[in-house]
Amino acid sequence: MVTVSSNGHKAGQIHFDDLNFRRRYRRMGAYGQSKLANLLFTYELQRRTDPAGGGGGHYGHGGVLELTGAPVRVQSNGRSHDVEVQRRLWAESETLTGVGYPV
């Protein structure tokens, strides 16, 4: 499985009280949140499907500020590794979509 994110995740914050930005839409805020959410959701999916934790990786550009260069393994920010936020986002996604998977 491949999930596309970007360095925009580093500026992202998850606003559980307004996940769809209906009250106060900000273009870059929505973008950062969406990229962070991609990573959170992917890490939660990985945990649910690979209990040994052996698979997966986060890849980005290997050049200056991870903006240019060939793909290399890079580290996503600390917020993307918050297990409680990962679980909550998964649950909110199931609620919002009405779809649940027993993984």
Disulfide bonds with the S-S distance in Angstrom:
none
